[in-house]
Amino acid sequence: MDKENLLKSLSMKINECKRCGLWKNAFHAVPGEGNPDAKVLFLGEAPGFHEDQQGRPFVGQAGKLLTSLLELIGMKRDQVFITNVIKHRPPDNRDPSQNEIGSCNIWVDSQIEIIKPTVIVTLGRYSLNKFLKGAKISNAHGKPIRLSSKVILPMYHPAAALRSEFIASQFKRDFQINEGLLKDPDNEIEKISKEADENQMSLF
Ligand code: URA
């Protein structure tokens, strides 16, 4: 099966997922969407109200900001893949529990396995801590980290940028300074390996 069909069949399984209790209060599952051949995968936290209504990731205000910053650096949503650590909306947008995150891991890991992105942009602390346990977003944001064959690029969550002008300016800057990596990851990845060791020490 090709990547597109593998992702479709995975989405069908996610739509029926009852591995934790979140499905009970959700209207739709939100498996994720985008280019099956994407070099860059954006990983958010969990669907909110609008995502739950539509079954699509990042379609509310936070999503509009994310889309506008992609466009600022000359990219389109359909070039990348966008998904979340959690595939059903937690009631009242509460933080996901460790049990819910653990139950959902299999879906994110399978998506990464199928797409094989070069860069994973983590949006917020839950997706950052999936790859770098205990890392602080305030230290890690904007600095790409080489993790075996992939690069993790930590960023603030766009919802945090909507709440704070300071975070909004940092979020925008992180897109601008990483424009080359986001647009042409395979070309930039070698440079990252050299800088990664220096960055690693300042994350925690
Ligand atoms: N916040 C997220 O983390 N993901 C979405 O899909 C929407 C808002």
Boltz pocket constraint, residues with backbone or C-beta under 6 A from the ligand:
constraints:
  - pocket:
      binder: B
      contacts: [[A, 44], [A, 45], [A, 46], [A, 47], [A, 48], [A, 51], [A, 56], [A, 57], [A, 58], [A, 59], [A, 60], [A, 62], [A, 63], [A, 83], [A, 84], [A, 123], [A, 159]]
      max_distance: 6.0
